[in-house]
Amino acid sequence: MSSPRILILRGGAIGDFVLTLPAIQALRGRWPGAYIEVIGYPWIAELARAAGLIDEVVSLDKAEMARYFALRADLTDEQKSYIRSFHFIISYLHDPAETVKGNIAGAGAQQFMYGSPIVKTGHAIEHLMKPLEEIAIYPEGEPCPVLTLPDEHRRRGSERIGVIGERVAAIHPGSGSPRKNWPLERFVELAGMVSDKGMAPMFVIGQAEVEIDRKLTGMRNEIPVLRGCSVVELAEALSACAGYVGNDSGVTHIAAALGIPVVALFGPTDPAAWGPRGERVTILAAPERTTEGLASLATEDVLALLS
């Protein structure tokens, strides 16, 4: 089979998707000419399309997608034909009652593989690659997400942050949960110290991080802030940065996958399961696996790890 059609169903947040990239990379590596489609959240999955890892994205929120989650679904002929058109279908959707699996199998899927999005043991990357063993694809070494953006994307990123400085340090003070965040005051302190590393600081604020943005604005600091970007635009800008510091977040996983030097700060979450991977990633975990332990990390220690 030289060019199979592959469908991947993947929900979750940014970090969840990035940690699925090694599985997608393995599929693309086995079949460079394969057609790979993702049913997921386009604002996240477009990142993989920009990097050439997938060919198409279909929104998981489309009305017709609800049929696949319905008990004893009455799929249309068009939907059944769509399912049968794929050689492999891999689902990472939460499906404890196997409703989605039953509907897809009932539509005549050629080969269906399931990977639970819930990680109980080991690192998430190996867990998410496990379904590929059914088609004799196994991890080689320690698989890492890799996002290689085309030159045009990288050029846009360089233009976006070039006004800040030649060597920019991206500092992301947010995450999906406040309990995973190093104190904002420490990030501001760090931003004032990165010039010691020959870098110009830049805060990165996600679209949902309104409260952090408000507090940062209230501190009246003069440090540039990158905000209002799509995920692809964010990746473009990060690809041009000389370094990055952030919490356990999806943005941190993107930075690591882009190959820039990353310092990831971990408190209550387990880096053995959720840590970003990459040749230039350094994880600084709190001695006590709590939010309070995370707050105890010294700014000087974080700065020392920023290369």
SEDOMI-684634 format. One record per residue (C-alpha): residue in three letters; z, x, y. Coordinates in Angstrom, 3 decimals, decimal comma, m for minus. Layout:
REM residues N
{ALA; {Z; X; Y}},
...
//
This chain:
REM residues 307
{MET; {0,000; 0,000; 0,000}},
{SER; {m1,238; 1,883; 3,082}},
{SER; {m0,561; m0,610; 5,860}},
{PRO; {1,912; m3,357; 4,938}},
{ARG; {3,031; m6,117; 7,262}},
{ILE; {6,781; m5,952; 7,812}},
{LEU; {9,054; m8,501; 9,487}},
{ILE; {12,576; m7,633; 10,659}},
{LEU; {15,074; m10,264; 11,777}},
{ARG; {17,743; m8,724; 13,996}},
{GLY; {20,197; m10,293; 16,442}},
{GLY; {23,226; m8,622; 17,983}},
{ALA; {23,801; m6,578; 21,120}},
{ILE; {22,047; m3,448; 22,370}},
{GLY; {24,138; m1,028; 20,307}},
{ASP; {23,604; m3,071; 17,147}},
{PHE; {19,855; m2,872; 17,622}},
{VAL; {19,832; 0,854; 18,400}},
{LEU; {21,824; 1,549; 15,237}},
{THR; {19,088; m0,294; 13,307}},
{LEU; {16,418; 2,078; 14,622}},
{PRO; {16,790; 4,643; 11,787}},
{ALA; {15,822; 1,895; 9,313}},
{ILE; {12,794; 1,025; 11,449}},
{GLN; {11,956; 4,720; 11,831}},
{ALA; {12,102; 5,125; 8,055}},
{LEU; {9,678; 2,235; 7,573}},
{ARG; {7,323; 3,653; 10,194}},
{GLY; {7,607; 7,089; 8,603}},
{ARG; {6,692; 5,748; 5,156}},
{TRP; {3,816; 3,638; 6,480}},
{PRO; {2,540; 4,984; 9,823}},
{GLY; {m0,153; 2,302; 9,945}},
{ALA; {2,147; m0,606; 9,122}},
{TYR; {2,353; m3,683; 11,326}},
{ILE; {6,043; m4,127; 12,171}},
{GLU; {7,260; m7,262; 13,908}},
{VAL; {10,799; m8,048; 15,043}},
{ILE; {12,308; m11,472; 15,496}},
{GLY; {15,173; m10,767; 17,855}},
{TYR; {16,018; m10,627; 21,538}},
{PRO; {12,958; m9,354; 23,438}},
{TRP; {14,978; m7,898; 26,312}},
{ILE; {16,500; m5,511; 23,742}},
{ALA; {13,772; m5,101; 21,121}},
{GLU; {11,128; m4,216; 23,735}},
{LEU; {12,824; m0,826; 23,753}},
{ALA; {11,503; m0,154; 20,243}},
{ARG; {8,033; m1,352; 21,182}},
{ALA; {7,980; 0,954; 24,222}},
{ALA; {8,788; 3,847; 21,875}},
{GLY; {5,981; 2,871; 19,480}},
{LEU; {8,291; 1,934; 16,604}},
{ILE; {7,289; m1,736; 16,386}},
{ASP; {4,180; m3,708; 17,219}},
{GLU; {5,427; m7,136; 18,273}},
{VAL; {8,599; m8,970; 19,320}},
{VAL; {9,219; m12,680; 18,795}},
{SER; {12,200; m14,331; 20,456}},
{LEU; {14,995; m15,424; 18,162}},
{ASP; {15,764; m18,093; 20,758}},
{LYS; {12,436; m19,889; 20,352}},
{ALA; {12,964; m23,535; 19,444}},
{GLU; {11,047; m23,311; 16,190}},
{MET; {13,345; m20,539; 14,947}},
{ALA; {16,085; m23,152; 14,488}},
{ARG; {14,290; m24,467; 11,391}},
{TYR; {15,094; m21,281; 9,485}},
{PHE; {18,821; m21,901; 10,007}},
{ALA; {18,724; m25,545; 8,903}},
{LEU; {20,055; m26,579; 5,518}},
{ARG; {17,099; m27,463; 3,249}},
{ALA; {14,719; m26,819; 6,133}},
{ASP; {11,410; m28,613; 6,286}},
{LEU; {9,196; m25,728; 7,364}},
{THR; {5,731; m26,443; 8,670}},
{ASP; {2,642; m25,195; 6,856}},
{GLU; {2,113; m22,790; 9,720}},
{GLN; {5,602; m21,362; 9,307}},
{LYS; {5,170; m21,004; 5,551}},
{SER; {1,870; m19,207; 6,067}},
{TYR; {3,537; m16,920; 8,601}},
{ILE; {6,287; m15,982; 6,131}},
{ARG; {3,806; m15,383; 3,302}},
{SER; {1,738; m13,062; 5,514}},
{PHE; {4,387; m10,325; 5,358}},
{HIS; {4,718; m7,901; 2,469}},
{PHE; {8,384; m7,197; 3,315}},
{ILE; {10,930; m9,249; 5,242}},
{ILE; {14,287; m7,695; 6,141}},
{SER; {17,017; m9,860; 7,623}},
{TYR; {20,065; m8,545; 9,448}},
{LEU; {21,130; m12,009; 10,590}},
{HIS; {24,612; m13,240; 9,762}},
{ASP; {23,877; m15,512; 6,831}},
{PRO; {27,040; m16,003; 4,727}},
{ALA; {25,754; m19,230; 3,131}},
{GLU; {22,311; m17,626; 2,543}},
{THR; {20,639; m20,476; 4,395}},
{VAL; {18,068; m18,268; 6,106}},
{LYS; {17,424; m16,377; 2,885}},
{GLY; {16,876; m19,632; 0,980}},
{ASN; {14,468; m20,994; 3,564}},
{ILE; {12,438; m17,805; 3,712}},
{ALA; {12,354; m17,474; m0,073}},
{GLY; {11,375; m21,122; m0,361}},
{ALA; {8,484; m20,507; 2,030}},
{GLY; {7,040; m18,006; m0,445}},
{ALA; {8,172; m14,655; 0,915}},
{GLN; {6,645; m11,770; m1,042}},
{GLN; {9,780; m9,579; m0,873}},
{PHE; {13,005; m10,368; 0,992}},
{MET; {15,802; m7,884; 1,704}},
{TYR; {19,140; m8,640; 3,328}},
{GLY; {21,547; m6,432; 5,214}},
{SER; {24,747; m7,950; 6,518}},
{PRO; {25,349; m7,159; 10,207}},
{ILE; {29,046; m6,817; 9,419}},
{VAL; {29,976; m3,188; 8,682}},
{LYS; {33,015; m2,824; 6,444}},
{THR; {32,786; 0,780; 5,257}},
{GLY; {30,979; 3,923; 6,357}},
{HIS; {28,799; 4,358; 9,389}},
{ALA; {26,722; 1,425; 10,604}},
{ILE; {23,473; 3,383; 10,319}},
{GLU; {23,796; 4,003; 6,565}},
{HIS; {24,965; 0,425; 6,113}},
{LEU; {21,884; m0,931; 7,901}},
{MET; {19,564; 1,333; 5,908}},
{LYS; {20,975; 0,135; 2,589}},
{PRO; {18,473; m2,753; 2,125}},
{LEU; {15,593; m0,258; 2,153}},
{GLU; {16,747; 1,139; m1,178}},
{GLU; {15,000; m1,858; m2,754}},
{ILE; {11,695; m0,274; m1,720}},
{ALA; {12,831; 3,286; m2,577}},
{ILE; {13,570; 4,429; 0,967}},
{TYR; {16,767; 6,466; 1,218}},
{PRO; {18,451; 8,257; 4,152}},
{GLU; {17,633; 11,927; 4,530}},
{GLY; {20,569; 13,941; 5,814}},
{GLU; {22,404; 12,122; 8,593}},
{PRO; {19,869; 9,679; 10,075}},
{CYS; {19,909; 9,296; 13,857}},
{PRO; {18,236; 6,809; 16,184}},
{VAL; {15,383; 8,439; 18,087}},
{LEU; {13,638; 6,951; 21,105}},
{THR; {10,618; 8,952; 22,219}},
{LEU; {9,168; 7,314; 25,289}},
{PRO; {5,535; 7,848; 26,291}},
{ASP; {4,837; 10,127; 29,254}},
{GLU; {4,165; 7,192; 31,579}},
{HIS; {7,634; 5,779; 30,946}},
{ARG; {9,270; 9,148; 31,417}},
{ARG; {7,353; 9,674; 34,654}},
{ARG; {8,640; 6,366; 36,004}},
{GLY; {12,179; 7,374; 35,091}},
{SER; {11,840; 10,694; 36,885}},
{GLU; {10,512; 8,945; 39,982}},
{ARG; {13,371; 6,437; 39,929}},
{ILE; {16,170; 9,016; 39,894}},
{GLY; {14,367; 11,913; 41,565}},
{VAL; {15,688; 10,879; 44,972}},
{ILE; {19,237; 11,501; 43,716}},
{GLY; {18,784; 15,094; 42,610}},
{GLU; {17,055; 17,491; 40,242}},
{ARG; {19,847; 17,304; 37,660}},
{VAL; {21,441; 13,880; 37,499}},
{ALA; {24,528; 12,953; 35,488}},
{ALA; {24,507; 9,288; 34,472}},
{ILE; {27,987; 7,747; 34,356}},
{HIS; {28,362; 4,352; 32,680}},
{PRO; {31,849; 2,855; 33,129}},
{GLY; {31,213; m0,386; 31,227}},
{SER; {30,853; m1,691; 27,670}},
{GLY; {30,852; m4,955; 25,787}},
{SER; {34,642; m5,214; 26,023}},
{PRO; {37,171; m4,095; 28,667}},
{ARG; {39,449; m2,757; 25,938}},
{LYS; {36,850; m0,064; 25,161}},
{ASN; {36,665; 1,162; 28,751}},
{TRP; {38,160; 4,348; 30,129}},
{PRO; {39,787; 3,431; 33,476}},
{LEU; {37,263; 2,948; 36,281}},
{GLU; {39,297; 5,193; 38,560}},
{ARG; {38,795; 8,057; 36,107}},
{PHE; {35,045; 7,546; 36,113}},
{VAL; {35,060; 7,656; 39,923}},
{GLU; {37,146; 10,825; 39,803}},
{LEU; {34,739; 12,339; 37,283}},
{ALA; {31,758; 11,461; 39,485}},
{GLY; {33,341; 13,433; 42,292}},
{MET; {33,665; 16,486; 40,053}},
{VAL; {30,272; 16,741; 38,311}},
{SER; {28,883; 18,858; 41,137}},
{ASP; {30,923; 21,645; 39,514}},
{LYS; {28,381; 21,402; 36,687}},
{GLY; {25,461; 21,583; 39,098}},
{MET; {24,728; 17,876; 38,729}},
{ALA; {24,393; 14,905; 41,050}},
{PRO; {26,326; 11,802; 39,863}},
{MET; {24,798; 8,362; 39,378}},
{PHE; {26,660; 5,278; 38,183}},
{VAL; {24,880; 2,999; 35,717}},
{ILE; {25,822; m0,686; 35,836}},
{GLY; {24,566; m3,182; 33,255}},
{GLN; {23,378; m6,648; 34,225}},
{ALA; {26,480; m8,305; 32,749}},
{GLU; {28,958; m5,880; 34,316}},
{VAL; {29,490; m7,882; 37,499}},
{GLU; {33,233; m7,272; 37,717}},
{ILE; {32,884; m3,504; 37,335}},
{ASP; {30,147; m3,512; 39,962}},
{ARG; {32,389; m5,493; 42,331}},
{LYS; {35,317; m3,118; 41,860}},
{LEU; {33,103; m0,077; 42,260}},
{THR; {31,690; m1,458; 45,499}},
{GLY; {35,216; m2,144; 46,727}},
{MET; {36,141; 1,500; 46,237}},
{ARG; {33,609; 2,384; 48,957}},
{ASN; {32,366; 5,454; 47,163}},
{GLU; {29,061; 6,939; 48,279}},
{ILE; {27,724; 7,662; 44,820}},
{PRO; {24,319; 6,092; 43,969}},
{VAL; {24,339; 3,165; 41,552}},
{LEU; {21,548; 2,243; 39,148}},
{ARG; {21,686; m1,519; 38,652}},
{GLY; {19,426; m4,486; 37,963}},
{CYS; {17,246; m2,652; 35,429}},
{SER; {15,676; m4,013; 32,278}},
{VAL; {16,652; m2,157; 29,107}},
{VAL; {13,309; m0,330; 29,112}},
{GLU; {13,703; 0,646; 32,779}},
{LEU; {17,211; 1,874; 32,024}},
{ALA; {15,919; 4,013; 29,148}},
{GLU; {13,231; 5,437; 31,417}},
{ALA; {15,833; 6,505; 33,967}},
{LEU; {18,231; 7,910; 31,374}},
{SER; {15,440; 9,939; 29,768}},
{ALA; {15,202; 11,923; 33,009}},
{CYS; {18,948; 12,621; 33,279}},
{ALA; {20,547; 15,988; 32,584}},
{GLY; {23,690; 14,455; 31,104}},
{TYR; {25,554; 11,241; 30,394}},
{VAL; {29,161; 10,058; 30,073}},
{GLY; {30,123; 6,594; 28,854}},
{ASN; {32,305; 4,431; 26,663}},
{ASP; {31,511; 3,005; 23,232}},
{SER; {28,586; 0,889; 24,451}},
{GLY; {24,960; 0,042; 23,848}},
{VAL; {23,943; 2,133; 26,859}},
{THR; {25,657; 5,151; 25,306}},
{HIS; {23,671; 4,612; 22,103}},
{ILE; {20,446; 4,473; 24,113}},
{ALA; {21,299; 7,728; 25,887}},
{ALA; {22,049; 9,423; 22,563}},
{ALA; {18,787; 8,178; 21,035}},
{LEU; {16,855; 9,587; 24,006}},
{GLY; {18,184; 13,045; 23,189}},
{ILE; {19,966; 13,841; 26,464}},
{PRO; {23,436; 15,461; 26,384}},
{VAL; {25,981; 12,678; 25,838}},
{VAL; {29,775; 12,539; 26,052}},
{ALA; {31,011; 9,327; 24,386}},
{LEU; {34,605; 8,192; 24,939}},
{PHE; {36,286; 6,263; 22,123}},
{GLY; {39,645; 4,496; 22,050}},
{PRO; {40,315; 1,446; 19,881}},
{THR; {36,972; 1,505; 18,058}},
{ASP; {36,175; 3,862; 15,195}},
{PRO; {33,527; 6,539; 15,868}},
{ALA; {33,223; 7,067; 12,113}},
{ALA; {31,632; 3,619; 11,977}},
{TRP; {30,178; 3,120; 15,449}},
{GLY; {29,821; 6,561; 17,006}},
{PRO; {26,469; 7,448; 18,582}},
{ARG; {24,521; 10,077; 16,705}},
{GLY; {22,302; 12,849; 17,947}},
{GLU; {22,049; 16,621; 18,160}},
{ARG; {23,382; 16,583; 21,721}},
{VAL; {26,183; 14,044; 21,301}},
{THR; {29,855; 14,897; 21,745}},
{ILE; {32,465; 12,257; 20,919}},
{LEU; {35,870; 12,468; 22,550}},
{ALA; {38,224; 10,147; 20,667}},
{ALA; {41,672; 9,241; 21,945}},
{PRO; {44,537; 10,676; 19,858}},
{GLU; {45,951; 7,161; 19,649}},
{ARG; {43,345; 4,598; 18,645}},
{THR; {44,237; 2,151; 21,398}},
{THR; {43,112; 1,214; 24,901}},
{GLU; {46,203; 2,973; 26,197}},
{GLY; {45,283; 6,055; 24,209}},
{LEU; {41,806; 5,979; 25,729}},
{ALA; {43,341; 5,838; 29,207}},
{SER; {45,299; 9,004; 28,417}},
{LEU; {42,136; 11,139; 28,168}},
{ALA; {42,134; 13,615; 31,048}},
{THR; {39,242; 13,738; 33,494}},
{GLU; {39,153; 17,529; 33,246}},
{ASP; {38,697; 17,335; 29,466}},
{VAL; {35,786; 14,940; 29,831}},
{LEU; {34,179; 17,114; 32,514}},
{ALA; {34,510; 20,200; 30,303}},
{LEU; {32,360; 18,553; 27,617}},
{LEU; {29,568; 17,601; 30,015}},
{SER; {26,814; 20,192; 29,655}},
//
